[in-house]
């Protein structure tokens, strides 16, 4: 079974508009961390935002916010005021606490294209 | 500073060659990782080093040999690779291996095996 599911292989958004990238996860571990990374065509994985399973508030980092709905096991990334430089592949990932291996479990990714 | 550096950026090698990939971080992190990524796919974990000791080997073929000479350096030695090993190889580091720690990635090495 997929532990991280990203159901949108590709998305388009108009410049300056907001966009939501979906991510659902599956774990029975009460302790886990959720991460979003951006990967431009250059290849580097850029860390965007983190949400811990015990965090009461949704994480925010500049134009990025994470809509964390624990009961639904979803951790959607919201990008406000899209810019052309936001065009990239976006990965949702999870680390589980009990395994304590450091292993990041990735979703299949969503390719975002920002239109001028 | 959250910089992880990797050299070389690009590498082309024949199936009989021996080459090495290098990764360096100066953030004081004690966990380092190697990932392999094929085009349009998520990264796949290969190895994890924790406090300079190999803690995870994800059943990687022996033609890939990792080495962690010190807490800042991570190498990946390559020998007798196959064309299907062509991929982007990403190095990452984190403070330790707990689930709350962010992994920071380097820019990657694009490897082509002829």
HADDOCK unambig.tbl for C-alpha pairs under 7 A between the chains (distance, minus, plus):
assign (segid A and resid 32 and name CA) (segid B and resid 99 and name CA) 5.91 0.50 0.50
assign (segid A and resid 33 and name CA) (segid B and resid 99 and name CA) 5.60 0.50 0.50
assign (segid A and resid 33 and name CA) (segid B and resid 100 and name CA) 5.58 0.50 0.50
assign (segid A and resid 43 and name CA) (segid B and resid 107 and name CA) 6.27 0.50 0.50
assign (segid A and resid 43 and name CA) (segid B and resid 108 and name CA) 6.66 0.50 0.50
assign (segid A and resid 44 and name CA) (segid B and resid 105 and name CA) 6.89 0.50 0.50
assign (segid A and resid 44 and name CA) (segid B and resid 106 and name CA) 6.28 0.50 0.50
assign (segid A and resid 44 and name CA) (segid B and resid 107 and name CA) 4.23 0.50 0.50
assign (segid A and resid 44 and name CA) (segid B and resid 108 and name CA) 6.30 0.50 0.50
assign (segid A and resid 45 and name CA) (segid B and resid 105 and name CA) 5.72 0.50 0.50
assign (segid A and resid 46 and name CA) (segid B and resid 105 and name CA) 6.93 0.50 0.50
assign (segid A and resid 47 and name CA) (segid B and resid 104 and name CA) 6.69 0.50 0.50
assign (segid A and resid 52 and name CA) (segid B and resid 100 and name CA) 6.71 0.50 0.50
assign (segid A and resid 95 and name CA) (segid B and resid 99 and name CA) 5.04 0.50 0.50
assign (segid A and resid 96 and name CA) (segid B and resid 99 and name CA) 5.72 0.50 0.50
assign (segid A and resid 97 and name CA) (segid B and resid 98 and name CA) 6.69 0.50 0.50
assign (segid A and resid 97 and name CA) (segid B and resid 99 and name CA) 5.11 0.50 0.50
assign (segid A and resid 100 and name CA) (segid B and resid 97 and name CA) 6.36 0.50 0.50
assign (segid A and resid 100 and name CA) (segid B and resid 98 and name CA) 5.59 0.50 0.50
assign (segid A and resid 100 and name CA) (segid B and resid 99 and name CA) 6.61 0.50 0.50
assign (segid A and resid 101 and name CA) (segid B and resid 97 and name CA) 5.99 0.50 0.50
assign (segid A and resid 102 and name CA) (segid B and resid 97 and name CA) 4.20 0.50 0.50
assign (segid A and resid 102 and name CA) (segid B and resid 98 and name CA) 5.86 0.50 0.50
assign (segid A and resid 102 and name CA) (segid B and resid 99 and name CA) 6.32 0.50 0.50
assign (segid A and resid 106 and name CA) (segid B and resid 42 and name CA) 6.13 0.50 0.50
assign (segid A and resid 107 and name CA) (segid B and resid 42 and name CA) 6.74 0.50 0.50
assign (segid A and resid 108 and name CA) (segid B and resid 41 and name CA) 6.23 0.50 0.50
assign (segid A and resid 108 and name CA) (segid B and resid 42 and name CA) 5.61 0.50 0.50
assign (segid A and resid 109 and name CA) (segid B and resid 42 and name CA) 6.74 0.50 0.50
